[in-house]
Amino acid sequence: MAAPTPKLSREGAAAGVGEDRVRATVSEAARRFADARVRSFVPILVERAVREGLSSRPPRH
């Protein structure tokens, strides 16, 4: 998962987070799972991590 899904992009926009920040958050999360032995769940884990990261950020003004 190198790029955010359209759903993550919409969620980021709704939270006031720019597309660049969503992409960076996806990249950061994907790197955390780069050495995972079981790759099947990595996209789900990345989405969850991105959602948590976006929801914990203060809104952009």
Sequence and secondary structure as in RCSB ss.txt:
>XXXX:A:sequence
MAAPTPKLSREGAAAGVGEDRVRATVSEAARRFADARVRSFVPILVERAVREGLSSRPPRH
>XXXX:A:secstr
  S  HHHHHHHHHTT  HHHHHHHHHHHHHHTTT S  TTHHHHHHHHHHHHHHTS    
